Amino acid sequence: MTQFGQREGEWVRDLLAEAGEACLDDAGVHPDAVEHLYVSNMASGEFEGQTGVPNALAHDLACMPAYTARIDQTSSSGGAGIYAAWQSVASGASDMTMLVGGEKMTHRSTAEATDVIASLTHPVEYKHGVTLPSFAGLTARLYLSTYDAPRESLARVAVKNHQNGVDNPHAQFRKEVDLDTVMESPIVADPLRLYDFCPITDGSAALMFCPESVAKEYTDEYAVVSGIGGATDTHVVHERADPTTMRGVVESSDIAYEMAGLGPEDVDVAELHDMFTILEFLQSEDLGFFEKGEGWKAVDAGKTDRDGELPINTSGGLKSKGHPLGASGVAQAYEIYQQVLGGAGKRQVDADVGLACNVGGFGNCVTTTILERETA
Amino acid sequence: MSESTDANDREPSMDAARYPDGSITYPAHPIGPGGEEPVETVDLSEYEAEVVTWTTSTATPPGVRQPNSLAIVEFDVDGEPVRAIGQLTTDDVAIGDTVEPVYAEELRDPGAGIREPESQEWDGYRFRSVE
């Protein structure tokens, strides 16, 4: 994956090519061998006026005549790309599929970028100026009130993930923040403050998918997608009976757990979509790691710290690593891949099974992926 | 469109849809939660609602008032719950407060954002606290 952050002078094609080339090098795969090439990207046309990026990437990396497609599922484009790449291999359509996720965003103002992302909302939401951060504020207030959680518990998510990000060389922010800094930062969507939100980011990440029989020709150690599930929830967020439950997370993880023959208790490390701190609580509960309303207590007790019983967001999460929309789901799985193969450096935890949960919209679309280490 | 004006040129209605199983959604969908098409329209502007949750957003997109206070509210339409989202007329609210819809001709500047102005309506209902 590329460095995440403000990549001045580099555009979506440059970022995708950088991550794609690094992936080919790392896997030892010649561009000729790539049969399918998927690009996870939400809005290169809207952000940059560049469309047709999969074909552009195929040409830039000499992967022709590979079949290409762009996968847009908003913030969960990366997870949806994993699903598509897995499907291409599982169906027998491709023996070598490269997935590259990327987004170029930082040349836009915060207001413009927020509007591009908010354009996923229904007209009855959009006309009121509803944004993704405002959904987070609405949900956070309800969660804190319903489960009697202190405001500081959300701040602890930011503190933890920033701490993890310090040791991730690809992270946008490699800087610790303390509780007071989070609690005193400006209000963005009451009760949430600046440090409850991920930044706007440029970046790209890539993964290579192939059948195990092919993987063994290239390496002695690899990760298998042992479970994957995708699901949707309502487009109109207020129509959900319980806004503090993300049905897409529940449904997609049920599918992934069943496919893997595993349960939440078997997961050693997880990357969750902490676009906003509140989302880490919701996912940690809806994935079955903790009881409903107890996710905040787990963070408070240090259970999700890097040295806790279930480390969450060892990469620094979207919060610290950054959130280049289409890249994020791929980068989550990249972190899990590194963790189960023992390549996470200072961030390394003891993990054979890892899970990545990638959320689009405000839980509108979700992909949950389980990776396990395999030895040839 | 979600709002419509009757022949007497009164304020537009806030149209929700009722489906054969009794469920009501705002906005209307071509097919409802039970898998059937709507059978009638319900004007939510005639009802009061309860605040489920609210926020005040200070980082707003182009063409949106700043700050922008928003609430998810729940109407009780003859025993059937139906939720909506909308701007608040004030940030002096709490979960559980009673509010009523109040019409606004333009909720945000249609020309300032990314969405095609002709593709949707820009008027609608804010929510005002009921004393």
HADDOCK unambig.tbl for C-alpha pairs under 7 A between the chains (distance, minus, plus):
assign (segid A and resid 111 and name CA) (segid B and resid 60 and name CA) 6.30 0.50 0.50
assign (segid A and resid 111 and name CA) (segid B and resid 61 and name CA) 4.55 0.50 0.50
assign (segid A and resid 111 and name CA) (segid B and resid 62 and name CA) 6.18 0.50 0.50
assign (segid A and resid 112 and name CA) (segid B and resid 61 and name CA) 6.35 0.50 0.50
assign (segid A and resid 112 and name CA) (segid B and resid 62 and name CA) 6.84 0.50 0.50
assign (segid A and resid 114 and name CA) (segid B and resid 61 and name CA) 6.11 0.50 0.50
assign (segid A and resid 115 and name CA) (segid B and resid 61 and name CA) 5.29 0.50 0.50
assign (segid A and resid 115 and name CA) (segid B and resid 113 and name CA) 6.64 0.50 0.50
assign (segid A and resid 115 and name CA) (segid B and resid 114 and name CA) 6.59 0.50 0.50
assign (segid A and resid 116 and name CA) (segid B and resid 114 and name CA) 6.55 0.50 0.50
assign (segid A and resid 119 and name CA) (segid B and resid 115 and name CA) 6.75 0.50 0.50
assign (segid A and resid 123 and name CA) (segid B and resid 120 and name CA) 6.32 0.50 0.50
assign (segid A and resid 125 and name CA) (segid B and resid 85 and name CA) 6.81 0.50 0.50
assign (segid A and resid 127 and name CA) (segid B and resid 107 and name CA) 6.11 0.50 0.50
assign (segid A and resid 127 and name CA) (segid B and resid 108 and name CA) 6.20 0.50 0.50
assign (segid A and resid 127 and name CA) (segid B and resid 122 and name CA) 5.47 0.50 0.50
assign (segid A and resid 128 and name CA) (segid B and resid 86 and name CA) 5.88 0.50 0.50
assign (segid A and resid 128 and name CA) (segid B and resid 87 and name CA) 5.92 0.50 0.50
assign (segid A and resid 128 and name CA) (segid B and resid 107 and name CA) 5.76 0.50 0.50
assign (segid A and resid 128 and name CA) (segid B and resid 108 and name CA) 6.68 0.50 0.50
assign (segid A and resid 129 and name CA) (segid B and resid 64 and name CA) 5.61 0.50 0.50
assign (segid A and resid 129 and name CA) (segid B and resid 108 and name CA) 6.77 0.50 0.50
assign (segid A and resid 134 and name CA) (segid B and resid 55 and name CA) 6.67 0.50 0.50
assign (segid A and resid 134 and name CA) (segid B and resid 57 and name CA) 5.83 0.50 0.50
assign (segid A and resid 137 and name CA) (segid B and resid 55 and name CA) 5.49 0.50 0.50
assign (segid A and resid 138 and name CA) (segid B and resid 53 and name CA) 5.65 0.50 0.50
assign (segid A and resid 138 and name CA) (segid B and resid 54 and name CA) 5.08 0.50 0.50
assign (segid A and resid 138 and name CA) (segid B and resid 55 and name CA) 5.23 0.50 0.50
assign (segid A and resid 141 and name CA) (segid B and resid 53 and name CA) 6.55 0.50 0.50
assign (segid A and resid 142 and name CA) (segid B and resid 53 and name CA) 5.69 0.50 0.50
assign (segid A and resid 188 and name CA) (segid B and resid 57 and name CA) 5.70 0.50 0.50
assign (segid A and resid 188 and name CA) (segid B and resid 58 and name CA) 5.13 0.50 0.50
assign (segid A and resid 188 and name CA) (segid B and resid 59 and name CA) 5.82 0.50 0.50
assign (segid A and resid 189 and name CA) (segid B and resid 55 and name CA) 5.94 0.50 0.50
assign (segid A and resid 189 and name CA) (segid B and resid 56 and name CA) 5.36 0.50 0.50
assign (segid A and resid 189 and name CA) (segid B and resid 57 and name CA) 4.16 0.50 0.50
assign (segid A and resid 189 and name CA) (segid B and resid 58 and name CA) 6.21 0.50 0.50
assign (segid A and resid 190 and name CA) (segid B and resid 55 and name CA) 5.18 0.50 0.50
assign (segid A and resid 190 and name CA) (segid B and resid 56 and name CA) 5.28 0.50 0.50
assign (segid A and resid 190 and name CA) (segid B and resid 57 and name CA) 6.54 0.50 0.50
assign (segid A and resid 238 and name CA) (segid B and resid 72 and name CA) 6.33 0.50 0.50
assign (segid A and resid 238 and name CA) (segid B and resid 83 and name CA) 6.17 0.50 0.50
assign (segid A and resid 238 and name CA) (segid B and resid 84 and name CA) 6.06 0.50 0.50
assign (segid A and resid 238 and name CA) (segid B and resid 85 and name CA) 6.32 0.50 0.50
assign (segid A and resid 239 and name CA) (segid B and resid 83 and name CA) 6.01 0.50 0.50
